[in-house]
C-alpha cells in the first residue's frame, strides 16, 4: 500500500498526550456504539447490514428511495453485495423494488411498512444510546492547536 504523502505531511506535527487520549476516547466511543448497534439489531431479528440498508434508504437526501448504485456508495459495498443484501431484505418484507416512473432502466429500492416500523423502533434505540453516550462520540476539537488547521 502506497503512503499518502499529502496526509503524511499533515501528520508531521507531533501529537501530545492529550491528542492520543482524545483519539483513543473517540475510537473507544465508536467501537462501543457499534457493539451496542450490532447487539440491538440482532436482538430485533435483523443483521447490522440490514439495519444500515434501512437507515441508508430512510436517510437518503431529498427522497424516500435509492438506487442499488447509490446504496452501494452509501454502504461502501460492492454492487453485487448490495444486490444480495436487498434480496435478503426483500425476502423479509423490509424493502421492495419498484420501477422508476420516468426511467424504466432505474430500479428504486424503497422501505416497506414493515421496514419502516422496524427502522423506527431501532433508530429510536440508537438515538437514545447516543444521548446516553454524551460526548464519547464527539470529534476531538483541534481548532485551537497548530495541528487543527485543515
N, CA, C and O atoms as a DFTB+ gen file, in Angstrom:
600 C
 N C O
     1  1       0.846      -1.171       0.000
     2  2       0.000       0.000       0.000
     3  2       0.892       1.236       0.000
     4  3       1.784       1.372       0.837
     5  1       0.642       2.126      -0.943
     6  2       1.445       3.338      -1.066
     7  2       1.057       4.342       0.009
     8  3      -0.129       4.528       0.282
     9  1       2.047       4.997       0.626
    10  2       1.714       6.025       1.602
    11  2       1.114       7.236       0.911
    12  3       1.439       7.535      -0.238
    13  1       0.247       7.921       1.613
    14  2      -0.370       9.138       1.102
    15  2       0.452      10.307       1.602
    16  3       0.330      10.716       2.756
    17  1       1.302      10.850       0.716
    18  2       2.250      11.882       1.146
    19  2       1.556      13.152       1.599
    20  3       2.070      13.839       2.482
    21  1       0.396      13.492       1.022
    22  2      -0.311      14.690       1.458
    23  2      -0.744      14.545       2.916
    24  3      -0.565      15.464       3.715
    25  1      -1.307      13.402       3.255
    26  2      -1.740      13.182       4.634
    27  2      -0.542      13.015       5.567
    28  3      -0.607      13.408       6.732
    29  1       0.550      12.437       5.066
    30  2       1.749      12.295       5.878
    31  2       2.301      13.668       6.266
    32  3       2.758      13.860       7.393
    33  1       2.258      14.612       5.340
    34  2       2.735      15.961       5.635
    35  2       1.864      16.634       6.684
    36  3       2.368      17.340       7.557
    37  1       0.558      16.415       6.598
    38  2      -0.348      16.999       7.578
    39  2      -0.118      16.403       8.959
    40  3      -0.323      17.079       9.968
    41  1       0.302      15.154       9.012
    42  2       0.511      14.478      10.283
    43  2       1.901      14.750      10.852
    44  3       2.257      14.186      11.886
    45  1       2.689      15.598      10.201
    46  2       4.054      15.849      10.637
    47  2       4.109      16.542      11.996
    48  3       5.116      16.437      12.696
    49  1       3.053      17.243      12.377
    50  2       3.001      17.903      13.681
    51  2       2.948      16.829      14.772
    52  3       2.067      15.970      14.737
    53  1       3.865      16.860      15.730
    54  2       3.848      15.828      16.780
    55  2       2.570      15.905      17.617
    56  3       2.049      16.984      17.897
    57  1       2.094      14.751      17.998
    58  2       0.898      14.681      18.831
    59  2       1.275      14.765      20.302
    60  3       2.338      14.307      20.721
    61  1       0.384      15.355      21.062
    62  2       0.575      15.453      22.507
    63  2      -0.112      14.270      23.183
    64  3      -0.844      13.521      22.537
    65  1       0.116      14.108      24.447
    66  2      -0.566      13.077      25.229
    67  2      -2.075      13.308      25.165
    68  3      -2.842      12.352      25.047
    69  1      -2.506      14.567      25.242
    70  2      -3.932      14.885      25.161
    71  2      -4.510      14.481      23.805
    72  3      -5.654      14.031      23.732
    73  1      -3.723      14.638      22.719
    74  2      -4.171      14.211      21.397
    75  2      -4.417      12.704      21.369
    76  3      -5.446      12.245      20.873
    77  1      -3.470      11.944      21.901
    78  2      -3.627      10.483      21.929
    79  2      -4.834      10.086      22.770
    80  3      -5.580       9.183      22.394
    81  1      -5.029      10.749      23.894
    82  2      -6.182      10.450      24.747
    83  2      -7.487      10.750      24.023
    84  3      -8.439       9.974      24.110
    85  1      -7.538      11.883      23.301
    86  2      -8.752      12.244      22.565
    87  2      -9.031      11.234      21.451
    88  3     -10.174      10.818      21.263
    89  1      -7.999      10.844      20.718
    90  2      -8.170       9.854      19.655
    91  2      -8.620       8.511      20.219
    92  3      -9.509       7.866      19.662
    93  1      -8.011       8.094      21.318
    94  2      -8.368       6.814      21.941
    95  2      -9.802       6.843      22.468
    96  3     -10.533       5.862      22.331
    97  1     -10.206       7.964      23.071
    98  2     -11.565       8.109      23.602
    99  2     -12.586       8.056      22.460
   100  3     -13.628       7.412      22.581
   101  1     -12.278       8.738      21.352
   102  2     -13.174       8.736      20.204
   103  2     -13.285       7.334      19.611
   104  3     -14.387       6.873      19.313
   105  1     -12.162       6.659      19.439
   106  2     -12.158       5.302      18.880
   107  2     -12.925       4.338      19.781
   108  3     -13.668       3.486      19.295
   109  1     -12.744       4.475      21.087
   110  2     -13.479       3.650      22.046
   111  2     -14.978       3.924      21.934
   112  3     -15.781       2.991      21.970
   113  1     -15.361       5.196      21.798
   114  2     -16.767       5.550      21.657
   115  2     -17.386       4.946      20.409
   116  3     -18.511       4.448      20.442
   117  1     -16.641       4.994      19.303
   118  2     -17.137       4.398      18.054
   119  2     -17.364       2.900      18.249
   120  3     -18.419       2.372      17.896
   121  1     -16.379       2.232      18.807
   122  2     -16.490       0.780      18.980
   123  2     -17.626       0.410      19.925
   124  3     -18.366      -0.544      19.684
   125  1     -17.755       1.181      21.008
   126  2     -18.834       0.929      21.971
   127  2     -20.199       1.110      21.311
   128  3     -21.108       0.310      21.531
   129  1     -20.340       2.151      20.508
   130  2     -21.602       2.398      19.809
   131  2     -21.886       1.288      18.796
   132  3     -23.018       0.813      18.699
   133  1     -20.863       0.871      18.038
   134  2     -21.060      -0.192      17.062
   135  2     -21.441      -1.511      17.728
   136  3     -22.283      -2.246      17.211
   137  1     -20.836      -1.808      18.854
   138  2     -21.200      -3.042      19.572
   139  2     -22.644      -2.976      20.035
   140  3     -23.393      -3.940      19.879
   141  1     -23.043      -1.834      20.609
   142  2     -24.434      -1.644      21.010
   143  2     -25.349      -1.876      19.811
   144  3     -26.338      -2.603      19.909
   145  1     -25.015      -1.256      18.681
   146  2     -25.846      -1.351      17.487
   147  2     -25.971      -2.793      17.007
   148  3     -27.072      -3.260      16.717
   149  1     -24.853      -3.491      16.924
   150  2     -24.862      -4.879      16.457
   151  2     -25.731      -5.756      17.349
   152  3     -26.534      -6.546      16.854
   153  1     -25.575      -5.621      18.653
   154  2     -26.355      -6.432      19.593
   155  2     -27.840      -6.079      19.534
   156  3     -28.700      -6.958      19.593
   157  1     -28.125      -4.801      19.420
   158  2     -29.511      -4.348      19.401
   159  2     -30.245      -4.841      18.164
   160  3     -31.345      -5.384      18.272
   161  1     -29.650      -4.660      16.987
   162  2     -30.360      -5.067      15.764
   163  2     -30.504      -6.582      15.689
   164  3     -31.526      -7.089      15.227
   165  1     -29.486      -7.303      16.139
   166  2     -29.610      -8.772      16.150
   167  2     -30.712      -9.216      17.104
   168  3     -31.436     -10.172      16.830
   169  1     -30.829      -8.514      18.223
   170  2     -31.892      -8.817      19.182
   171  2     -33.285      -8.562      18.635
   172  3     -34.266      -9.076      19.171
   173  1     -33.381      -7.780      17.581
   174  2     -34.659      -7.498      16.936
   175  2     -34.816      -8.245      15.606
   176  3     -35.690      -7.917      14.803
   177  1     -33.963      -9.250      15.383
   178  2     -34.127     -10.130      14.230
   179  2     -33.542      -9.640      12.915
   180  3     -33.841     -10.200      11.860
   181  1     -32.704      -8.590      12.964
   182  2     -32.063      -8.105      11.746
   183  2     -30.553      -8.250      11.867
   184  3     -30.019      -8.438      12.960
   185  1     -29.880      -8.161      10.739
   186  2     -28.421      -8.112      10.769
   187  2     -28.002      -6.644      10.795
   188  3     -28.783      -5.777      10.401
   189  1     -26.793      -6.352      11.248
   190  2     -26.319      -4.969      11.193
   191  2     -26.366      -4.382       9.782
   192  3     -26.664      -3.200       9.614
   193  1     -26.075      -5.196       8.774
   194  2     -26.105      -4.719       7.396
   195  2     -27.530      -4.359       6.971
   196  3     -27.735      -3.387       6.244
   197  1     -28.508      -5.137       7.421
   198  2     -29.894      -4.817       7.078
   199  2     -30.315      -3.492       7.719
   200  3     -30.987      -2.678       7.084
   201  1     -29.922      -3.279       8.968
   202  2     -30.233      -2.008       9.612
   203  2     -29.577      -0.851       8.865
   204  3     -30.206       0.185       8.650
   205  1     -28.333      -1.019       8.473
   206  2     -27.644       0.027       7.723
   207  2     -28.348       0.304       6.394
   208  3     -28.444       1.455       5.970
   209  1     -28.837      -0.744       5.742
   210  2     -29.581      -0.583       4.497
   211  2     -30.843       0.245       4.731
   212  3     -31.114       1.197       4.000
   213  1     -31.604      -0.122       5.747
   214  2     -32.844       0.602       6.040
   215  2     -32.552       2.062       6.370
   216  3     -33.247       2.962       5.900
   217  1     -31.533       2.289       7.168
   218  2     -31.161       3.646       7.547
   219  2     -30.690       4.450       6.335
   220  3     -31.021       5.628       6.204
   221  1     -29.921       3.816       5.451
   222  2     -29.449       4.496       4.241
   223  2     -30.626       4.891       3.357
   224  3     -30.606       5.958       2.743
   225  1     -31.643       4.049       3.285
   226  2     -32.819       4.375       2.482
   227  2     -33.604       5.530       3.094
   228  3     -33.929       6.496       2.404
   229  1     -33.904       5.435       4.365
   230  2     -34.702       6.477       5.022
   231  2     -33.922       7.787       5.107
   232  3     -34.510       8.866       5.042
   233  1     -32.622       7.696       5.251
   234  2     -31.799       8.885       5.387
   235  2     -31.248       9.413       4.080
   236  3     -30.431      10.333       4.082
   237  1     -31.683       8.842       2.955
   238  2     -31.150       9.319       1.680
   239  2     -31.637      10.746       1.444
   240  3     -32.831      11.019       1.574
   241  1     -30.740      11.648       1.104
   242  2     -31.104      13.063       0.968
   243  2     -32.160      13.322      -0.114
   244  3     -32.007      12.918      -1.267
   245  1     -33.214      13.993       0.285
   246  2     -34.195      14.504      -0.661
   247  2     -35.255      13.562      -1.179
   248  3     -36.143      13.989      -1.917
   249  1     -35.191      12.275      -0.812
   250  2     -36.225      11.351      -1.266
   251  2     -36.279      10.117      -0.377
   252  3     -35.431       9.926       0.495
   253  1     -37.288       9.283      -0.612
   254  2     -37.545       8.109       0.230
   255  2     -37.096       6.808      -0.424
   256  3     -37.545       5.739      -0.011
   257  1     -36.242       6.861      -1.409
   258  2     -35.767       5.671      -2.103
   259  2     -34.344       5.929      -2.590
   260  3     -33.852       7.057      -2.567
   261  1     -33.695       4.847      -3.032
   262  2     -32.355       4.969      -3.607
   263  2     -32.167       3.849      -4.625
   264  3     -32.868       2.837      -4.591
   265  1     -31.222       4.043      -5.519
   266  2     -30.889       3.002      -6.484
   267  2     -29.858       2.068      -5.852
   268  3     -29.263       2.383      -4.821
   269  1     -29.661       0.933      -6.479
   270  2     -28.655      -0.012      -5.990
   271  2     -27.259       0.621      -6.018
   272  3     -26.464       0.418      -5.100
   273  1     -26.971       1.374      -7.054
   274  2     -25.662       2.038      -7.157
   275  2     -25.479       3.043      -6.026
   276  3     -24.411       3.109      -5.417
   277  1     -26.513       3.822      -5.748
   278  2     -26.433       4.790      -4.654
   279  2     -26.263       4.099      -3.312
   280  3     -25.508       4.566      -2.459
   281  1     -26.962       2.989      -3.124
   282  2     -26.825       2.240      -1.873
   283  2     -25.428       1.649      -1.739
   284  3     -24.863       1.637      -0.646
   285  1     -24.872       1.163      -2.832
   286  2     -23.513       0.626      -2.791
   287  2     -22.545       1.706      -2.320
   288  3     -21.646       1.437      -1.522
   289  1     -22.730       2.918      -2.813
   290  2     -21.879       4.028      -2.397
   291  2     -22.104       4.361      -0.922
   292  3     -21.142       4.501      -0.167
   293  1     -23.348       4.488      -0.513
   294  2     -23.666       4.842       0.877
   295  2     -23.185       3.794       1.879
   296  3     -22.724       4.126       2.971
   297  1     -23.298       2.545       1.494
   298  2     -22.916       1.450       2.393
   299  2     -21.462       1.037       2.229
   300  3     -20.952       0.210       2.985
   301  1     -20.791       1.627       1.221
   302  2     -19.401       1.297       0.919
   303  2     -19.230      -0.198       0.671
   304  3     -18.330      -0.845       1.208
   305  1     -20.131      -0.724      -0.166
   306  2     -20.110      -2.130      -0.559
   307  2     -20.070      -2.225      -2.070
   308  3     -20.371      -1.259      -2.772
   309  1     -19.700      -3.388      -2.564
   310  2     -19.724      -3.631      -3.997
   311  2     -21.170      -3.822      -4.439
   312  3     -22.030      -4.243      -3.665
   313  1     -21.406      -3.504      -5.688
   314  2     -22.763      -3.557      -6.236
   315  2     -23.416      -4.921      -6.010
   316  3     -24.560      -5.001      -5.560
   317  1     -22.689      -5.988      -6.323
   318  2     -23.290      -7.321      -6.183
   319  2     -23.599      -7.652      -4.722
   320  3     -24.540      -8.397      -4.448
   321  1     -22.831      -7.116      -3.792
   322  2     -23.118      -7.338      -2.369
   323  2     -24.406      -6.633      -1.966
   324  3     -25.183      -7.158      -1.168
   325  1     -24.631      -5.451      -2.514
   326  2     -25.863      -4.717      -2.227
   327  2     -27.067      -5.436      -2.831
   328  3     -28.135      -5.485      -2.221
   329  1     -26.894      -5.989      -4.021
   330  2     -27.980      -6.749      -4.650
   331  2     -28.390      -7.899      -3.739
   332  3     -29.581      -8.112      -3.510
   333  1     -27.424      -8.634      -3.221
   334  2     -27.729      -9.753      -2.322
   335  2     -28.368      -9.267      -1.012
   336  3     -29.303      -9.889      -0.508
   337  1     -27.864      -8.163      -0.470
   338  2     -28.430      -7.590       0.754
   339  2     -29.883      -7.181       0.526
   340  3     -30.743      -7.453       1.365
   341  1     -30.157      -6.536      -0.592
   342  2     -31.525      -6.129      -0.922
   343  2     -32.402      -7.362      -1.142
   344  3     -33.559      -7.379      -0.721
   345  1     -31.868      -8.382      -1.791
   346  2     -32.643      -9.622      -1.984
   347  2     -33.076     -10.208      -0.643
   348  3     -34.235     -10.583      -0.464
   349  1     -32.140     -10.282       0.291
   350  2     -32.470     -10.845       1.611
   351  2     -33.460      -9.953       2.365
   352  3     -34.375     -10.451       3.020
   353  1     -33.274      -8.641       2.269
   354  2     -34.190      -7.714       2.944
   355  2     -35.579      -7.768       2.317
   356  3     -36.587      -7.639       3.012
   357  1     -35.626      -7.957       1.006
   358  2     -36.919      -8.064       0.335
   359  2     -37.628      -9.352       0.750
   360  3     -38.849      -9.356       0.912
   361  1     -36.894     -10.429       0.922
   362  2     -37.478     -11.700       1.355
   363  2     -38.077     -11.577       2.756
   364  3     -38.992     -12.323       3.104
   365  1     -37.567     -10.642       3.561
   366  2     -38.096     -10.410       4.911
   367  2     -39.122      -9.279       4.937
   368  3     -39.528      -8.838       6.012
   369  1     -39.541      -8.812       3.773
   370  2     -40.523      -7.739       3.639
   371  2     -40.059      -6.437       4.294
   372  3     -40.867      -5.697       4.854
   373  1     -38.767      -6.164       4.224
   374  2     -38.226      -4.904       4.749
   375  2     -38.153      -3.835       3.664
   376  3     -38.342      -2.650       3.939
   377  1     -37.879      -4.256       2.436
   378  2     -37.776      -3.340       1.293
   379  2     -38.463      -3.976       0.101
   380  3     -38.753      -5.172       0.088
   381  1     -38.717      -3.143      -0.903
   382  2     -39.142      -3.688      -2.184
   383  2     -38.507      -2.885      -3.293
   384  3     -38.012      -1.777      -3.085
   385  1     -38.531      -3.460      -4.465
   386  2     -38.008      -2.797      -5.660
   387  2     -39.203      -2.262      -6.449
   388  3     -40.266      -2.881      -6.502
   389  1     -38.998      -1.107      -7.052
   390  2     -40.042      -0.518      -7.895
   391  2     -39.375       0.150      -9.086
   392  3     -38.278       0.699      -8.974
   393  1     -40.043       0.096     -10.213
   394  2     -39.527       0.773     -11.402
   395  2     -39.701       2.275     -11.239
   396  3     -40.694       2.745     -10.683
   397  1     -38.733       3.008     -11.726
   398  2     -38.831       4.467     -11.718
   399  2     -39.846       4.873     -12.784
   400  3     -39.740       4.432     -13.928
   401  1     -40.828       5.707     -12.430
   402  2     -41.850       6.077     -13.418
   403  2     -41.322       6.910     -14.589
   404  3     -41.961       6.965     -15.639
   405  1     -40.178       7.551     -14.423
   406  2     -39.642       8.391     -15.502
   407  2     -38.533       7.717     -16.299
   408  3     -38.194       8.166     -17.394
   409  1     -37.962       6.637     -15.754
   410  2     -36.867       5.951     -16.447
   411  2     -36.935       4.467     -16.103
   412  3     -36.531       4.067     -15.011
   413  1     -37.433       3.659     -17.011
   414  2     -37.645       2.229     -16.761
   415  2     -36.345       1.474     -16.486
   416  3     -36.378       0.359     -15.966
   417  1     -35.203       2.072     -16.831
   418  2     -33.916       1.405     -16.566
   419  2     -33.530       1.495     -15.093
   420  3     -32.691       0.730     -14.615
   421  1     -34.143       2.428     -14.381
   422  2     -33.796       2.671     -12.974
   423  2     -34.705       1.855     -12.064
   424  3     -35.926       1.850     -12.219
   425  1     -34.082       1.166     -11.114
   426  2     -34.830       0.417     -10.117
   427  2     -34.680       1.136      -8.785
   428  3     -33.569       1.366      -8.306
   429  1     -35.798       1.478      -8.208
   430  2     -35.807       2.124      -6.898
   431  2     -35.902       1.055      -5.811
   432  3     -36.643       0.081      -5.945
   433  1     -35.160       1.247      -4.757
   434  2     -35.308       0.397      -3.575
   435  2     -35.996       1.266      -2.527
   436  3     -35.538       2.365      -2.215
   437  1     -37.106       0.753      -1.987
   438  2     -37.923       1.509      -1.046
   439  2     -38.202       0.672       0.197
   440  3     -38.206      -0.558       0.148
   441  1     -38.431       1.351       1.295
   442  2     -38.830       0.666       2.521
   443  2     -40.281       0.223       2.417
   444  3     -41.108       0.923       1.832
   445  1     -40.588      -0.929       2.980
   446  2     -41.979      -1.359       3.136
   447  2     -42.488      -0.816       4.475
   448  3     -41.721      -0.250       5.254
   449  1     -43.772      -0.993       4.733
   450  2     -44.314      -0.580       6.050
   451  2     -43.621      -1.339       7.178
   452  3     -43.298      -0.774       8.223
   453  1     -43.403      -2.622       6.944
   454  2     -42.704      -3.435       7.947
   455  2     -41.284      -2.900       8.164
   456  3     -40.829      -2.797       9.303
   457  1     -40.590      -2.563       7.083
   458  2     -39.250      -1.993       7.181
   459  2     -39.259      -0.655       7.895
   460  3     -38.372      -0.381       8.704
   461  1     -40.249       0.185       7.609
   462  2     -40.387       1.488       8.279
   463  2     -40.548       1.308       9.783
   464  3     -39.910       2.004      10.572
   465  1     -41.414       0.362      10.175
   466  2     -41.656       0.131      11.614
   467  2     -40.400      -0.395      12.306
   468  3     -40.052       0.056      13.397
   469  1     -39.728      -1.341      11.672
   470  2     -38.501      -1.891      12.261
   471  2     -37.438      -0.797      12.396
   472  3     -36.767      -0.697      13.424
   473  1     -37.293       0.013      11.358
   474  2     -36.309       1.090      11.390
   475  2     -36.653       2.114      12.469
   476  3     -35.765       2.562      13.194
   477  1     -37.908       2.485      12.586
   478  2     -38.312       3.476      13.595
   479  2     -37.985       2.972      14.999
   480  3     -37.454       3.717      15.822
   481  1     -38.301       1.716      15.267
   482  2     -38.019       1.120      16.589
   483  2     -36.524       1.124      16.879
   484  3     -36.086       1.573      17.938
   485  1     -35.754       0.621      15.930
   486  2     -34.313       0.504      16.138
   487  2     -33.622       1.863      16.184
   488  3     -32.704       2.062      16.979
   489  1     -34.050       2.787      15.348
   490  2     -33.413       4.105      15.330
   491  2     -33.676       4.880      16.606
   492  3     -32.814       5.635      17.056
   493  1     -34.848       4.708      17.198
   494  2     -35.130       5.356      18.480
   495  2     -34.174       4.826      19.555
   496  3     -33.687       5.589      20.389
   497  1     -33.916       3.540      19.529
   498  2     -32.972       2.956      20.486
   499  2     -31.558       3.488      20.241
   500  3     -30.828       3.765      21.193
   501  1     -31.175       3.629      18.992
   502  2     -29.848       4.155      18.653
   503  2     -29.715       5.618      19.073
   504  3     -28.687       6.023      19.615
   505  1     -30.752       6.401      18.822
   506  2     -30.721       7.809      19.239
   507  2     -30.573       7.912      20.754
   508  3     -29.796       8.723      21.258
   509  1     -31.328       7.078      21.477
   510  2     -31.246       7.109      22.943
   511  2     -29.858       6.718      23.431
   512  3     -29.346       7.297      24.389
   513  1     -29.251       5.738      22.772
   514  2     -27.891       5.335      23.164
   515  2     -26.898       6.459      22.910
   516  3     -26.015       6.699      23.733
   517  1     -27.029       7.144      21.791
   518  2     -26.140       8.282      21.511
   519  2     -26.302       9.365      22.573
   520  3     -25.321       9.981      22.990
   521  1     -27.521       9.594      23.003
   522  2     -27.747      10.589      24.068
   523  2     -27.069      10.146      25.361
   524  3     -26.458      10.957      26.056
   525  1     -27.178       8.856      25.681
   526  2     -26.535       8.334      26.902
   527  2     -25.017       8.452      26.825
   528  3     -24.352       8.694      27.832
   529  1     -24.479       8.280      25.628
   530  2     -23.029       8.326      25.470
   531  2     -22.483       9.739      25.615
   532  3     -21.298       9.922      25.893
   533  1     -23.327      10.724      25.430
   534  2     -22.892      12.109      25.601
   535  2     -21.765      12.477      24.659
   536  3     -21.903      12.367      23.441
   537  1     -20.661      12.911      25.216
   538  2     -19.549      13.408      24.410
   539  2     -18.574      12.313      23.978
   540  3     -17.557      12.614      23.353
   541  1     -18.861      11.062      24.295
   542  2     -17.929       9.984      23.943
   543  2     -17.695       9.904      22.435
   544  3     -16.631       9.466      21.998
   545  1     -18.672      10.319      21.642
   546  2     -18.507      10.281      20.200
   547  2     -18.269      11.665      19.603
   548  3     -18.346      11.837      18.387
   549  1     -17.989      12.630      20.433
   550  2     -17.685      13.968      19.906
   551  2     -16.300      13.941      19.263
   552  3     -15.330      13.461      19.850
   553  1     -16.237      14.459      18.063
   554  2     -14.957      14.507      17.356
   555  2     -14.035      15.462      18.119
   556  3     -14.448      16.571      18.456
   557  1     -12.791      15.048      18.395
   558  2     -11.866      15.921      19.090
   559  2     -11.730      17.261      18.368
   560  3     -11.702      17.306      17.138
   561  1     -11.644      18.347      19.133
   562  2     -11.536      19.677      18.567
   563  2     -10.084      20.148      18.670
   564  3      -9.578      20.449      19.751
   565  1      -9.441      20.198      17.519
   566  2      -8.054      20.674      17.482
   567  2      -7.969      22.069      16.851
   568  3      -6.896      22.480      16.409
   569  1      -9.071      22.786      16.806
   570  2      -9.076      24.089      16.126
   571  2      -8.145      25.093      16.794
   572  3      -7.660      26.013      16.135
   573  1      -7.892      24.937      18.074
   574  2      -7.004      25.881      18.758
   575  2      -5.535      25.468      18.761
   576  3      -4.703      26.126      19.384
   577  1      -5.218      24.371      18.061
   578  2      -3.825      23.893      18.049
   579  2      -3.264      23.995      16.642
   580  3      -4.006      24.130      15.669
   581  1      -1.960      23.929      16.551
   582  2      -1.284      24.006      15.244
   583  2      -1.700      22.863      14.346
   584  3      -1.806      23.044      13.133
   585  1      -1.937      21.693      14.909
   586  2      -2.326      20.520      14.111
   587  2      -3.786      20.530      13.707
   588  3      -4.219      19.657      12.955
   589  1      -4.577      21.521      14.198
   590  2      -6.008      21.542      13.939
   591  2      -6.407      22.192      12.640
   592  3      -7.537      22.005      12.188
   593  1      -5.533      22.941      12.030
   594  2      -5.903      23.585      10.774
   595  2      -5.971      22.553       9.677
   596  3      -5.024      21.800       9.453
   597  1      -7.104      22.522       8.992
   598  2      -7.276      21.537       7.928
   599  2      -7.161      22.177       6.568
   600  3      -7.280      21.494       5.552
